[in-house]
Amino acid sequence: MNNQNAPAPFAIQGHQYINGRWQPGRSTKRLDNRNPFNNELLLDMPLASVADMDEAYLAAEKAQLEWAALHAGQRVLLLEKLAVIVAQRSEEIIDWLIKESGSTRIKAGIEWQSTLNLVRECASMPMQVEGRILTSYKPGEQSFVFRDPLGVVGVISPWNFPLYLSMRSVIPALALGNTVVLKPASDTAVSGGLLIAYLLEAAGFPAGTINVVVGAGSEIGDAFVEHRVPRLISFTGSTDVGRNVGRIATGGKHIKRVALELGGNAPLVVLSDADVEVAAHAAVVGRFLHQGQICMSVNRVIVDRTLYPAFADLVVERVSKLKVGNPDDADTVIGPVVNQSQLNGLLRKIDQAHSAGLTQLFGASANGLLLPRMFSGT
């Protein structure tokens, strides 16, 4: 994908985006952001402190009333301009997804297109807000229901689909008159956070409507949820962390709404009447897209015994042809996992499979953060 009309890339620096200004974080901790394929340093930045987070929430709170009062048509124009910018900067966005999250070019393209579609769809939302007229118990009177913005929304987003899963919470919230404080995953601080701030800033969104704080969960995670300002916390991530987010948000001093999308454990069931070719193809795509680092990824396959031999042979045949390597190459299907912790977790699962007596039908040893395609069966 080569966009001849693309502007010069953003000069992304390691700063927090708060109230329309780029400023250094005030934590003593730093982020060492590296390319998982070649270990290239992408960004070195001081992380956000609790004081930075508080400043971001206060900025969002101050900006929200004026943003909500802005005519819906003006918000539509800003969102339409944002869509144009996302389209123009396709290569820049895809490049960041590849080099920061280890996304293959195939997956990064899917994520960029999905994000563009999302922004275009959300541009219609400001004009779709409807109220209701209800019958009153009092004769000659009616009751009216108005729908107003919640206020400030806190968004905690993951690293696996960082751009899309951040924007999926940020853009609808902004479209409907809310303001946002976004805390992206540290592994994808740019593609899940800072890049979004640059995009919205370029589109002309007012100061304070979007704020991005890149901070360690151990330092600002609980405080981000506990803070008095946000009326809703949107969290996408692991089930264990999600439970903690829900507990803090609904059981603390400042009770707020939560939107939680947590981990999955998805089986693929192949029954005796299945088309074994289709089933094998589905298993490979469902398991290996983005190195399996997707909440909807196929976690296990349950196959009718009569189909198992043919199914296993077809899967091994397909898996053996998947190119493993540089995610920037157009034909690479499997790139690196995002960090050493994730690789260690995968290696533990492989060891557990061997200990359980499963036969490894295909695979090889890890090379850096590249883990060649693995397939085991009984």
FENRA-V101655 format. One record per pair of residues at least 24 apart in sequence whose C-alpha atoms are under 10 Angstrom apart, sorted by the first residue. I is the first residue (numbers start at 0). J is the second residue. If there is no record, write none. Layout:
# FENRA-V101655
I;J
I;J
This chain:
# FENRA-V101655
0;89
0;90
0;93
0;104
0;108
1;87
1;88
1;89
1;90
2;86
2;87
2;88
2;89
2;90
2;91
3;87
3;88
3;90
4;86
4;87
4;88
5;84
5;85
5;86
5;87
5;88
5;89
5;90
5;91
6;84
6;87
6;88
6;91
7;88
7;91
8;88
8;90
8;91
8;92
9;88
9;91
9;194
9;197
9;198
9;201
10;197
11;41
11;42
11;189
11;193
11;194
11;197
12;41
12;42
12;43
12;44
12;189
12;193
13;41
13;42
13;43
13;44
13;45
13;46
13;188
13;189
13;193
13;213
14;43
14;44
14;45
14;46
14;47
14;193
14;211
14;212
14;213
15;44
15;45
15;46
15;47
15;51
15;52
15;55
15;192
15;193
15;196
15;210
15;211
15;212
15;213
15;214
16;51
16;55
16;180
16;181
16;192
16;193
16;196
16;197
16;200
16;206
16;207
16;209
16;210
16;211
16;212
16;213
17;51
17;52
17;54
17;55
17;56
17;57
17;58
17;59
17;180
17;196
17;206
17;207
17;208
17;209
17;210
17;211
17;212
18;54
18;55
18;56
18;57
18;58
18;59
18;61
18;62
18;205
18;206
18;207
18;208
18;209
18;210
18;211
19;55
19;58
19;196
19;200
19;204
19;205
19;206
19;207
19;208
19;209
19;210
19;211
20;200
20;206
20;207
20;210
21;193
21;196
21;197
21;210
21;211
22;47
22;51
23;47
23;51
24;48
24;49
24;50
24;51
24;52
24;212
24;213
24;214
25;49
25;50
25;51
25;52
25;214
26;50
26;51
26;214
26;215
26;218
26;219
28;214
28;215
28;218
29;213
29;214
29;215
30;185
30;186
30;188
30;213
30;214
30;215
31;185
31;186
32;99
32;185
32;186
32;187
32;188
32;189
33;98
33;99
33;100
33;186
33;187
33;337
33;338
34;95
34;97
34;98
34;99
34;100
34;101
34;186
34;335
34;337
34;338
35;97
35;98
35;99
35;100
35;101
35;102
35;186
35;326
35;334
35;335
35;336
35;337
35;338
35;339
35;367
35;368
35;369
36;97
36;98
36;99
36;100
36;101
36;102
36;324
36;325
36;326
36;327
36;334
36;335
36;336
36;337
36;338
36;366
36;367
36;368
36;369
37;98
37;101
37;325
37;335
37;367
37;368
38;98
38;99
38;367
38;368
39;98
39;99
40;99
41;95
41;98
41;99
41;189
42;99
42;188
42;189
44;213
45;213
45;214
46;185
46;212
46;213
46;214
46;215
46;218
46;219
47;182
47;211
47;212
47;213
47;214
47;215
47;218
47;219
48;212
48;213
48;214
48;215
48;218
48;219
49;212
49;214
49;218
49;219
49;220
49;221
49;222
49;223
50;219
51;211
51;212
51;213
51;214
51;219
52;180
52;181
52;182
52;210
52;211
52;212
52;213
52;214
52;219
52;220
52;222
52;223
52;226
53;212
53;219
53;222
53;223
53;226
53;227
53;228
54;210
54;212
55;179
55;180
55;181
55;207
55;208
55;209
55;210
55;211
55;212
56;151
56;152
56;153
56;178
56;179
56;180
56;181
56;207
56;209
56;210
56;211
56;212
56;223
56;226
56;227
56;228
56;229
57;151
57;180
57;207
57;227
57;228
57;229
58;151
58;178
58;179
58;180
58;206
58;207
58;208
58;209
58;210
59;150
59;151
59;152
59;153
59;177
59;178
59;179
59;180
59;206
59;207
59;208
59;209
59;210
59;228
59;229
60;150
60;151
60;152
60;177
60;178
60;179
60;180
60;207
60;208
60;228
60;229
61;151
61;178
61;206
61;207
61;208
62;150
62;151
62;177
62;178
62;179
62;205
62;206
62;207
62;208
62;209
63;148
63;149
63;150
63;151
63;173
63;176
63;177
63;178
63;179
63;207
63;208
64;148
64;150
64;151
64;176
64;177
64;178
65;176
65;205
65;208
66;148
66;150
66;173
66;174
66;175
66;176
66;177
66;178
66;204
66;205
66;206
66;207
66;208
67;147
67;148
67;149
67;150
67;173
67;174
67;175
67;176
67;177
67;178
67;208
68;176
69;176
70;125
70;126
70;176
71;122
71;123
71;124
71;125
71;126
71;127
71;128
71;174
71;175
71;176
72;122
72;123
72;125
72;126
73;125
74;122
74;123
74;124
74;125
74;126
74;173
74;174
74;175
74;176
74;204
75;119
75;121
75;122
75;123
75;124
75;125
75;126
75;174
76;122
76;123
76;202
76;203
77;122
77;174
77;199
77;202
77;203
77;204
77;205
78;118
78;119
78;120
78;121
78;122
78;123
78;124
78;125
78;170
78;173
78;174
78;199
78;202
78;203
78;204
79;118
79;119
79;120
79;121
79;122
79;123
79;202
80;118
80;119
80;122
80;198
80;199
80;201
80;202
80;203
80;204
81;115
81;118
81;119
81;122
81;198
81;199
81;200
81;201
81;202
81;203
81;204
82;114
82;115
82;116
82;117
82;118
82;119
82;120
82;121
82;122
82;198
82;199
82;202
83;115
83;118
83;119
83;202
84;115
84;198
84;199
84;201
84;202
85;111
85;112
85;114
85;115
85;116
85;118
85;119
85;195
85;198
85;199
85;202
86;111
86;112
86;114
86;115
86;116
88;198
89;115
91;194
92;162
92;189
92;190
92;194
92;195
92;198
93;162
93;190
93;327
94;190
94;327
95;162
95;187
95;189
95;190
95;191
95;194
96;158
96;159
96;160
96;161
96;162
96;187
96;189
96;190
96;191
96;326
96;327
97;190
97;325
97;326
97;327
97;328
97;334
97;335
98;187
98;190
98;325
98;326
98;327
99;158
99;161
99;186
99;187
99;188
99;189
99;190
99;191
99;337
100;158
100;159
100;160
100;161
100;186
100;187
100;188
100;189
100;190
100;191
100;289
100;326
100;334
100;335
100;336
100;337
100;338
101;159
101;187
101;289
101;290
101;325
101;326
101;327
101;333
101;334
101;335
101;336
101;337
101;338
101;368
101;369
102;159
102;160
102;288
102;289
102;290
102;292
102;325
102;326
102;327
102;331
102;332
102;333
102;334
102;335
102;336
102;337
103;288
103;289
103;290
103;323
103;324
103;325
103;326
103;327
103;328
103;329
103;330
103;331
103;332
103;333
103;334
103;335
104;325
104;326
104;327
104;328
104;329
104;330
104;331
104;332
104;334
105;288
105;289
105;326
105;327
105;328
105;329
105;330
105;331
105;332
105;333
106;160
106;288
106;289
106;326
106;332
106;333
107;160
107;162
107;289
107;326
107;327
109;163
110;160
110;161
110;162
110;163
110;164
111;160
111;162
111;163
112;163
113;162
113;163
113;167
114;162
114;163
114;164
114;165
114;166
114;167
114;170
115;163
115;166
117;163
117;166
117;167
117;170
117;171
118;163
118;166
118;167
118;170
118;171
118;174
120;170
120;171
121;167
121;170
121;171
121;172
121;173
121;174
121;175
122;170
122;171
122;174
122;175
123;174
124;170
124;171
124;172
124;173
124;174
124;175
125;171
125;173
125;174
125;175
125;176
126;174
126;175
127;175
128;175
146;175
147;175
147;176
147;177
148;172
148;173
148;174
148;175
148;176
148;177
148;178
148;230
149;175
149;176
149;177
149;178
149;229
149;230
149;231
149;256
150;175
150;176
150;177
150;178
150;179
150;228
150;229
150;230
150;231
151;176
151;177
151;178
151;179
151;180
151;208
151;209
151;228
151;229
151;230
151;231
151;232
152;177
152;178
152;179
152;180
152;181
152;209
152;228
152;229
152;230
152;231
152;232
152;233
152;256
152;257
153;178
153;179
153;180
153;181
153;182
153;210
153;223
153;224
153;226
153;228
153;229
153;230
153;231
153;232
153;233
153;234
153;257
154;179
154;180
154;181
154;182
154;183
154;211
154;223
154;224
154;229
154;231
154;232
154;233
154;234
154;235
154;258
155;180
155;181
155;182
155;183
155;184
155;191
155;192
155;216
155;220
155;223
155;224
155;232
155;233
155;234
155;235
155;236
155;244
155;259
156;181
156;182
156;183
156;184
156;185
156;187
156;188
156;191
156;192
156;233
156;234
156;235
156;236
156;260
157;182
157;183
157;184
157;185
157;186
157;187
157;188
157;191
157;234
157;235
157;236
157;237
158;183
158;184
158;185
158;186
158;187
158;188
158;190
158;191
158;235
158;236
158;292
158;293
158;337
159;184
159;186
159;187
159;191
159;236
159;289
159;290
159;291
159;292
159;293
159;294
159;336
159;337
160;187
160;190
160;191
160;289
160;292
160;293
160;294
161;186
161;187
161;188
161;189
161;190
161;191
161;192
162;187
162;188
162;189
162;190
162;191
162;192
162;194
162;195
163;190
163;191
164;191
164;234
164;235
165;190
165;191
165;192
165;195
165;233
165;234
165;235
166;191
166;192
166;195
168;232
168;233
168;234
168;235
168;258
169;195
169;209
169;233
170;199
170;209
173;204
173;208
173;209
176;208
177;208
177;209
177;230
178;207
178;208
178;209
178;210
178;229
179;207
179;208
179;209
179;210
179;211
179;229
179;231
179;232
180;207
180;208
180;209
180;210
180;211
180;212
180;223
180;229
180;232
181;209
181;210
181;211
181;212
181;213
181;223
181;233
182;210
182;211
182;212
182;213
182;214
182;215
182;216
182;219
182;220
182;223
182;234
183;211
183;212
183;213
183;214
183;215
184;213
184;214
184;215
184;216
184;236
185;213
185;214
185;215
185;216
186;337
186;338
187;213
187;337
188;212
188;213
188;214
189;213
220;244
221;247
221;248
222;247
223;247
223;248
224;248
224;249
224;251
224;253
224;254
224;255
224;257
225;249
225;250
225;251
225;252
225;253
225;254
225;255
226;251
226;252
226;253
226;254
226;255
227;251
227;252
227;253
227;254
227;255
228;253
228;255
229;253
229;254
229;255
229;256
230;254
230;255
230;256
230;257
231;255
231;256
231;257
231;258
232;256
232;257
232;258
232;259
233;257
233;258
233;259
233;260
234;258
234;259
234;260
234;261
235;259
235;260
235;261
235;262
235;294
236;260
236;261
236;262
236;263
236;294
237;261
237;262
237;263
237;294
238;262
238;263
260;294
261;294
262;293
262;294
262;295
263;293
263;294
263;295
263;296
263;297
263;298
264;294
264;295
264;296
264;297
264;298
264;299
265;294
265;295
265;296
265;297
265;298
265;299
265;300
266;295
266;296
266;297
266;298
266;299
266;300
266;301
267;296
267;297
267;298
267;299
267;300
267;301
267;302
268;299
268;300
268;301
268;302
268;303
269;300
269;301
269;302
269;303
269;304
269;306
269;307
269;310
270;301
270;302
270;303
270;304
270;305
270;306
270;307
271;302
271;303
271;304
271;305
271;306
271;307
272;303
272;306
273;302
273;303
273;306
274;306
274;310
275;302
275;306
275;307
275;309
275;310
275;311
275;313
275;314
276;309
276;310
276;313
276;314
277;310
277;313
278;302
278;310
278;313
278;314
279;309
279;310
279;311
279;312
279;313
279;314
279;315
279;316
279;317
279;318
280;310
280;313
280;314
280;317
280;318
281;314
282;310
282;314
282;317
282;318
283;313
283;314
283;315
283;317
283;318
283;321
283;372
283;374
284;317
284;318
284;332
286;372
286;373
286;374
287;318
287;321
287;332
287;333
287;334
287;372
287;373
288;332
288;333
288;334
289;326
289;332
289;333
289;334
289;335
289;336
289;337
290;323
290;332
290;333
290;334
290;335
290;336
290;337
290;369
290;370
290;371
290;372
291;333
291;336
292;336
292;337
292;341
300;376
307;376
307;377
311;360
311;374
311;375
311;376
311;377
312;360
314;360
314;361
314;374
315;360
315;361
315;362
315;372
315;373
315;374
315;375
316;361
318;361
318;362
318;371
318;372
318;373
318;374
319;361
319;362
319;371
319;372
319;373
319;374
320;372
321;371
321;372
322;371
322;372
323;369
323;370
323;371
323;372
324;366
324;368
324;369
324;370
324;371
325;369
332;372
333;369
333;370
333;371
333;372
334;368
334;369
334;370
334;371
335;365
335;366
335;367
335;368
335;369
335;370
335;371
336;367
336;368
336;369
336;370
337;368
337;369
338;367
338;368
339;367
339;368
340;368
341;368
342;367
342;368
342;369
342;370
343;368
345;370
346;370
349;373
349;374
349;375
352;376
352;377
